[in-house]
Amino acid sequence: MLTIPDLTLLFMGVVLSLAVALIWMLHDLEPKLARLRSRSDRVSRDRAE
């Protein structure tokens, strides 16, 4: 049976892993989002002219 300190460390490990996964996902998505943003800016500028 897990004790309270063991469960706390397990919970902290799970939360830390999820946080790292989220940051990694955002880090990978950022260049793609920036490219899409620049493309949509170009399209909206072309339509305005």
N, CA, C and O atoms as a Maestro MAE file, in Angstrom:
{
 s_m_m2io_version
 :::
 2.0.0
}

f_m_ct {
 s_m_title
 :::
 protein
 m_atom[196] {
  # First column is atom index #
  i_m_mmod_type
  r_m_x_coord
  r_m_y_coord
  r_m_z_coord
  i_m_residue_number
  s_m_chain_name
  s_m_pdb_residue_name
  s_m_pdb_atom_name
  i_m_atomic_number
  :::
  1 25 0.841 -1.191 0.000 1 A "MET " " N  " 7
  2 3 0.000 0.000 0.000 1 A "MET " " CA " 6
  3 2 0.882 1.250 0.000 1 A "MET " " C  " 6
  4 15 1.897 1.306 0.695 1 A "MET " " O  " 8
  5 25 0.485 2.239 -0.781 2 A "LEU " " N  " 7
  6 3 1.243 3.480 -0.855 2 A "LEU " " CA " 6
  7 2 0.907 4.375 0.335 2 A "LEU " " C  " 6
  8 15 -0.248 4.492 0.746 2 A "LEU " " O  " 8
  9 25 1.939 4.994 0.868 3 A "THR " " N  " 7
  10 3 1.731 5.927 1.971 3 A "THR " " CA " 6
  11 2 1.430 7.312 1.418 3 A "THR " " C  " 6
  12 15 1.549 7.541 0.214 3 A "THR " " O  " 8
  13 25 1.047 8.221 2.274 4 A "ILE " " N  " 7
  14 3 0.705 9.588 1.852 4 A "ILE " " CA " 6
  15 2 1.893 10.273 1.149 4 A "ILE " " C  " 6
  16 15 1.691 10.868 0.091 4 A "ILE " " O  " 8
  17 25 3.118 10.213 1.691 5 A "PRO " " N  " 7
  18 3 4.233 10.836 0.956 5 A "PRO " " CA " 6
  19 2 4.477 10.193 -0.412 5 A "PRO " " C  " 6
  20 15 4.835 10.888 -1.362 5 A "PRO " " O  " 8
  21 25 4.287 8.878 -0.522 6 A "ASP " " N  " 7
  22 3 4.458 8.219 -1.821 6 A "ASP " " CA " 6
  23 2 3.403 8.685 -2.820 6 A "ASP " " C  " 6
  24 15 3.706 8.941 -3.986 6 A "ASP " " O  " 8
  25 25 2.169 8.792 -2.352 7 A "LEU " " N  " 7
  26 3 1.098 9.265 -3.231 7 A "LEU " " CA " 6
  27 2 1.332 10.714 -3.655 7 A "LEU " " C  " 6
  28 15 1.045 11.086 -4.792 7 A "LEU " " O  " 8
  29 25 1.848 11.518 -2.749 8 A "THR " " N  " 7
  30 3 2.135 12.916 -3.080 8 A "THR " " CA " 6
  31 2 3.205 12.998 -4.161 8 A "THR " " C  " 6
  32 15 3.065 13.753 -5.123 8 A "THR " " O  " 8
  33 25 4.266 12.226 -4.004 9 A "LEU " " N  " 7
  34 3 5.321 12.219 -5.025 9 A "LEU " " CA " 6
  35 2 4.802 11.691 -6.354 9 A "LEU " " C  " 6
  36 15 5.164 12.213 -7.408 9 A "LEU " " O  " 8
  37 25 3.963 10.666 -6.320 10 A "LEU " " N  " 7
  38 3 3.381 10.134 -7.546 10 A "LEU " " CA " 6
  39 2 2.524 11.185 -8.234 10 A "LEU " " C  " 6
  40 15 2.617 11.370 -9.447 10 A "LEU " " O  " 8
  41 25 1.684 11.878 -7.458 11 A "PHE " " N  " 7
  42 3 0.831 12.929 -8.005 11 A "PHE " " CA " 6
  43 2 1.667 14.062 -8.594 11 A "PHE " " C  " 6
  44 15 1.361 14.561 -9.678 11 A "PHE " " O  " 8
  45 25 2.717 14.469 -7.889 12 A "MET " " N  " 7
  46 3 3.592 15.534 -8.396 12 A "MET " " CA " 6
  47 2 4.275 15.092 -9.688 12 A "MET " " C  " 6
  48 15 4.444 15.895 -10.606 12 A "MET " " O  " 8
  49 25 4.663 13.833 -9.764 13 A "GLY " " N  " 7
  50 3 5.280 13.319 -10.987 13 A "GLY " " CA " 6
  51 2 4.325 13.345 -12.162 13 A "GLY " " C  " 6
  52 15 4.712 13.697 -13.276 13 A "GLY " " O  " 8
  53 25 3.074 12.974 -11.916 14 A "VAL " " N  " 7
  54 3 2.071 12.996 -12.985 14 A "VAL " " CA " 6
  55 2 1.818 14.425 -13.448 14 A "VAL " " C  " 6
  56 15 1.767 14.690 -14.649 14 A "VAL " " O  " 8
  57 25 1.661 15.340 -12.510 15 A "VAL " " N  " 7
  58 3 1.405 16.747 -12.864 15 A "VAL " " CA " 6
  59 2 2.600 17.325 -13.625 15 A "VAL " " C  " 6
  60 15 2.418 18.030 -14.618 15 A "VAL " " O  " 8
  61 25 3.797 17.038 -13.175 16 A "LEU " " N  " 7
  62 3 4.995 17.540 -13.849 16 A "LEU " " CA " 6
  63 2 5.091 16.980 -15.266 16 A "LEU " " C  " 6
  64 15 5.435 17.706 -16.199 16 A "LEU " " O  " 8
  65 25 4.792 15.699 -15.430 17 A "SER " " N  " 7
  66 3 4.832 15.089 -16.765 17 A "SER " " CA " 6
  67 2 3.819 15.737 -17.697 17 A "SER " " C  " 6
  68 15 4.125 16.005 -18.858 17 A "SER " " O  " 8
  69 25 2.619 15.990 -17.197 18 A "LEU " " N  " 7
  70 3 1.604 16.648 -18.020 18 A "LEU " " CA " 6
  71 2 2.018 18.075 -18.385 18 A "LEU " " C  " 6
  72 15 1.782 18.526 -19.506 18 A "LEU " " O  " 8
  73 25 2.628 18.773 -17.447 19 A "ALA " " N  " 7
  74 3 3.077 20.145 -17.722 19 A "ALA " " CA " 6
  75 2 4.170 20.148 -18.792 19 A "ALA " " C  " 6
  76 15 4.152 20.980 -19.699 19 A "ALA " " O  " 8
  77 25 5.111 19.225 -18.685 20 A "VAL " " N  " 7
  78 3 6.190 19.140 -19.680 20 A "VAL " " CA " 6
  79 2 5.608 18.802 -21.050 20 A "VAL " " C  " 6
  80 15 6.022 19.378 -22.056 20 A "VAL " " O  " 8
  81 25 4.648 17.872 -21.098 21 A "ALA " " N  " 7
  82 3 4.031 17.503 -22.373 21 A "ALA " " CA " 6
  83 2 3.297 18.693 -22.991 21 A "ALA " " C  " 6
  84 15 3.364 18.900 -24.202 21 A "ALA " " O  " 8
  85 25 2.604 19.468 -22.175 22 A "LEU " " N  " 7
  86 3 1.886 20.638 -22.681 22 A "LEU " " CA " 6
  87 2 2.847 21.686 -23.224 22 A "LEU " " C  " 6
  88 15 2.617 22.239 -24.300 22 A "LEU " " O  " 8
  89 25 3.918 21.964 -22.495 23 A "ILE " " N  " 7
  90 3 4.903 22.953 -22.946 23 A "ILE " " CA " 6
  91 2 5.573 22.490 -24.231 23 A "ILE " " C  " 6
  92 15 5.790 23.293 -25.138 23 A "ILE " " O  " 8
  93 25 5.901 21.218 -24.319 24 A "TRP " " N  " 7
  94 3 6.533 20.666 -25.525 24 A "TRP " " CA " 6
  95 2 5.583 20.785 -26.715 24 A "TRP " " C  " 6
  96 15 6.005 21.148 -27.812 24 A "TRP " " O  " 8
  97 25 4.290 20.479 -26.500 25 A "MET " " N  " 7
  98 3 3.315 20.572 -27.572 25 A "MET " " CA " 6
  99 2 3.198 22.013 -28.057 25 A "MET " " C  " 6
  100 15 3.183 22.262 -29.262 25 A "MET " " O  " 8
  101 25 3.114 22.961 -27.128 26 A "LEU " " N  " 7
  102 3 3.014 24.370 -27.518 26 A "LEU " " CA " 6
  103 2 4.277 24.830 -28.238 26 A "LEU " " C  " 6
  104 15 4.205 25.618 -29.181 26 A "LEU " " O  " 8
  105 25 5.433 24.338 -27.796 27 A "HIS " " N  " 7
  106 3 6.695 24.696 -28.435 27 A "HIS " " CA " 6
  107 2 6.736 24.187 -29.872 27 A "HIS " " C  " 6
  108 15 7.248 24.872 -30.757 27 A "HIS " " O  " 8
  109 25 6.203 22.997 -30.110 28 A "ASP " " N  " 7
  110 3 6.167 22.446 -31.463 28 A "ASP " " CA " 6
  111 2 5.130 23.139 -32.334 28 A "ASP " " C  " 6
  112 15 5.332 23.272 -33.541 28 A "ASP " " O  " 8
  113 25 4.023 23.582 -31.747 29 A "LEU " " N  " 7
  114 3 2.956 24.204 -32.524 29 A "LEU " " CA " 6
  115 2 3.241 25.659 -32.874 29 A "LEU " " C  " 6
  116 15 2.714 26.161 -33.867 29 A "LEU " " O  " 8
  117 25 4.051 26.339 -32.096 30 A "GLU " " N  " 7
  118 3 4.248 27.783 -32.260 30 A "GLU " " CA " 6
  119 2 4.729 28.166 -33.664 30 A "GLU " " C  " 6
  120 15 4.162 29.093 -34.242 30 A "GLU " " O  " 8
  121 25 5.743 27.509 -34.248 31 A "PRO " " N  " 7
  122 3 6.154 27.901 -35.613 31 A "PRO " " CA " 6
  123 2 5.043 27.697 -36.640 31 A "PRO " " C  " 6
  124 15 4.889 28.508 -37.554 31 A "PRO " " O  " 8
  125 25 4.267 26.622 -36.499 32 A "LYS " " N  " 7
  126 3 3.169 26.382 -37.437 32 A "LYS " " CA " 6
  127 2 2.111 27.468 -37.311 32 A "LYS " " C  " 6
  128 15 1.588 27.954 -38.315 32 A "LYS " " O  " 8
  129 25 1.796 27.847 -36.076 33 A "LEU " " N  " 7
  130 3 0.807 28.898 -35.868 33 A "LEU " " CA " 6
  131 2 1.308 30.235 -36.403 33 A "LEU " " C  " 6
  132 15 0.532 31.012 -36.960 33 A "LEU " " O  " 8
  133 25 2.591 30.506 -36.237 34 A "ALA " " N  " 7
  134 3 3.151 31.761 -36.744 34 A "ALA " " CA " 6
  135 2 3.070 31.805 -38.269 34 A "ALA " " C  " 6
  136 15 2.766 32.847 -38.850 34 A "ALA " " O  " 8
  137 25 3.345 30.664 -38.915 35 A "ARG " " N  " 7
  138 3 3.236 30.614 -40.378 35 A "ARG " " CA " 6
  139 2 1.796 30.836 -40.814 35 A "ARG " " C  " 6
  140 15 1.545 31.574 -41.768 35 A "ARG " " O  " 8
  141 25 0.851 30.210 -40.131 36 A "LEU " " N  " 7
  142 3 -0.556 30.402 -40.482 36 A "LEU " " CA " 6
  143 2 -0.979 31.852 -40.276 36 A "LEU " " C  " 6
  144 15 -1.721 32.414 -41.082 36 A "LEU " " O  " 8
  145 25 -0.494 32.457 -39.176 37 A "ARG " " N  " 7
  146 3 -0.837 33.847 -38.900 37 A "ARG " " CA " 6
  147 2 -0.303 34.760 -40.000 37 A "ARG " " C  " 6
  148 15 -1.012 35.657 -40.455 37 A "ARG " " O  " 8
  149 25 0.935 34.542 -40.430 38 A "SER " " N  " 7
  150 3 1.510 35.406 -41.461 38 A "SER " " CA " 6
  151 2 0.798 35.195 -42.790 38 A "SER " " C  " 6
  152 15 0.631 36.139 -43.562 38 A "SER " " O  " 8
  153 25 0.380 33.963 -43.059 39 A "ARG " " N  " 7
  154 3 -0.352 33.682 -44.285 39 A "ARG " " CA " 6
  155 2 -1.713 34.376 -44.276 39 A "ARG " " C  " 6
  156 15 -2.123 34.954 -45.283 39 A "ARG " " O  " 8
  157 25 -2.413 34.322 -43.139 40 A "SER " " N  " 7
  158 3 -3.735 34.954 -43.068 40 A "SER " " CA " 6
  159 2 -3.603 36.475 -43.135 40 A "SER " " C  " 6
  160 15 -4.476 37.145 -43.685 40 A "SER " " O  " 8
  161 25 -2.523 37.025 -42.582 41 A "ASP " " N  " 7
  162 3 -2.292 38.473 -42.697 41 A "ASP " " CA " 6
  163 2 -2.101 38.860 -44.159 41 A "ASP " " C  " 6
  164 15 -2.633 39.870 -44.618 41 A "ASP " " O  " 8
  165 25 -1.339 38.051 -44.882 42 A "ARG " " N  " 7
  166 3 -1.098 38.328 -46.295 42 A "ARG " " CA " 6
  167 2 -2.392 38.259 -47.088 42 A "ARG " " C  " 6
  168 15 -2.629 39.098 -47.957 42 A "ARG " " O  " 8
  169 25 -3.233 37.271 -46.800 43 A "VAL " " N  " 7
  170 3 -4.512 37.126 -47.514 43 A "VAL " " CA " 6
  171 2 -5.419 38.308 -47.209 43 A "VAL " " C  " 6
  172 15 -6.054 38.842 -48.119 43 A "VAL " " O  " 8
  173 25 -5.495 38.731 -45.949 44 A "SER " " N  " 7
  174 3 -6.368 39.855 -45.614 44 A "SER " " CA " 6
  175 2 -5.852 41.161 -46.223 44 A "SER " " C  " 6
  176 15 -6.642 42.029 -46.593 44 A "SER " " O  " 8
  177 25 -4.517 41.301 -46.327 45 A "ARG " " N  " 7
  178 3 -3.963 42.500 -46.973 45 A "ARG " " CA " 6
  179 2 -4.277 42.504 -48.466 45 A "ARG " " C  " 6
  180 15 -4.570 43.553 -49.039 45 A "ARG " " O  " 8
  181 25 -4.216 41.309 -49.105 46 A "ASP " " N  " 7
  182 3 -4.522 41.217 -50.529 46 A "ASP " " CA " 6
  183 2 -5.986 41.546 -50.793 46 A "ASP " " C  " 6
  184 15 -6.306 42.168 -51.807 46 A "ASP " " O  " 8
  185 25 -6.873 41.139 -49.898 47 A "ARG " " N  " 7
  186 3 -8.288 41.423 -50.082 47 A "ARG " " CA " 6
  187 2 -8.581 42.911 -49.879 47 A "ARG " " C  " 6
  188 15 -9.499 43.445 -50.502 47 A "ARG " " O  " 8
  189 25 -7.829 43.577 -49.032 48 A "ALA " " N  " 7
  190 3 -8.082 44.994 -48.745 48 A "ALA " " CA " 6
  191 2 -7.667 45.872 -49.908 48 A "ALA " " C  " 6
  192 15 -8.194 46.971 -50.082 48 A "ALA " " O  " 8
  193 25 -6.737 45.399 -50.691 49 A "GLU " " N  " 7
  194 3 -6.255 46.247 -51.807 49 A "GLU " " CA " 6
  195 2 -7.178 46.247 -52.988 49 A "GLU " " C  " 6
  196 15 -6.902 46.909 -53.988 49 A "GLU " " O  " 8
  :::
 }
 m_bond[195] {
  # First column is bond index #
  i_m_from
  i_m_to
  i_m_order
  :::
  1 1 2 1
  2 2 3 1
  3 3 4 2
  4 3 5 1
  5 5 6 1
  6 6 7 1
  7 7 8 2
  8 7 9 1
  9 9 10 1
  10 10 11 1
  11 11 12 2
  12 11 13 1
  13 13 14 1
  14 14 15 1
  15 15 16 2
  16 15 17 1
  17 17 18 1
  18 18 19 1
  19 19 20 2
  20 19 21 1
  21 21 22 1
  22 22 23 1
  23 23 24 2
  24 23 25 1
  25 25 26 1
  26 26 27 1
  27 27 28 2
  28 27 29 1
  29 29 30 1
  30 30 31 1
  31 31 32 2
  32 31 33 1
  33 33 34 1
  34 34 35 1
  35 35 36 2
  36 35 37 1
  37 37 38 1
  38 38 39 1
  39 39 40 2
  40 39 41 1
  41 41 42 1
  42 42 43 1
  43 43 44 2
  44 43 45 1
  45 45 46 1
  46 46 47 1
  47 47 48 2
  48 47 49 1
  49 49 50 1
  50 50 51 1
  51 51 52 2
  52 51 53 1
  53 53 54 1
  54 54 55 1
  55 55 56 2
  56 55 57 1
  57 57 58 1
  58 58 59 1
  59 59 60 2
  60 59 61 1
  61 61 62 1
  62 62 63 1
  63 63 64 2
  64 63 65 1
  65 65 66 1
  66 66 67 1
  67 67 68 2
  68 67 69 1
  69 69 70 1
  70 70 71 1
  71 71 72 2
  72 71 73 1
  73 73 74 1
  74 74 75 1
  75 75 76 2
  76 75 77 1
  77 77 78 1
  78 78 79 1
  79 79 80 2
  80 79 81 1
  81 81 82 1
  82 82 83 1
  83 83 84 2
  84 83 85 1
  85 85 86 1
  86 86 87 1
  87 87 88 2
  88 87 89 1
  89 89 90 1
  90 90 91 1
  91 91 92 2
  92 91 93 1
  93 93 94 1
  94 94 95 1
  95 95 96 2
  96 95 97 1
  97 97 98 1
  98 98 99 1
  99 99 100 2
  100 99 101 1
  101 101 102 1
  102 102 103 1
  103 103 104 2
  104 103 105 1
  105 105 106 1
  106 106 107 1
  107 107 108 2
  108 107 109 1
  109 109 110 1
  110 110 111 1
  111 111 112 2
  112 111 113 1
  113 113 114 1
  114 114 115 1
  115 115 116 2
  116 115 117 1
  117 117 118 1
  118 118 119 1
  119 119 120 2
  120 119 121 1
  121 121 122 1
  122 122 123 1
  123 123 124 2
  124 123 125 1
  125 125 126 1
  126 126 127 1
  127 127 128 2
  128 127 129 1
  129 129 130 1
  130 130 131 1
  131 131 132 2
  132 131 133 1
  133 133 134 1
  134 134 135 1
  135 135 136 2
  136 135 137 1
  137 137 138 1
  138 138 139 1
  139 139 140 2
  140 139 141 1
  141 141 142 1
  142 142 143 1
  143 143 144 2
  144 143 145 1
  145 145 146 1
  146 146 147 1
  147 147 148 2
  148 147 149 1
  149 149 150 1
  150 150 151 1
  151 151 152 2
  152 151 153 1
  153 153 154 1
  154 154 155 1
  155 155 156 2
  156 155 157 1
  157 157 158 1
  158 158 159 1
  159 159 160 2
  160 159 161 1
  161 161 162 1
  162 162 163 1
  163 163 164 2
  164 163 165 1
  165 165 166 1
  166 166 167 1
  167 167 168 2
  168 167 169 1
  169 169 170 1
  170 170 171 1
  171 171 172 2
  172 171 173 1
  173 173 174 1
  174 174 175 1
  175 175 176 2
  176 175 177 1
  177 177 178 1
  178 178 179 1
  179 179 180 2
  180 179 181 1
  181 181 182 1
  182 182 183 1
  183 183 184 2
  184 183 185 1
  185 185 186 1
  186 186 187 1
  187 187 188 2
  188 187 189 1
  189 189 190 1
  190 190 191 1
  191 191 192 2
  192 191 193 1
  193 193 194 1
  194 194 195 1
  195 195 196 2
  :::
 }
}
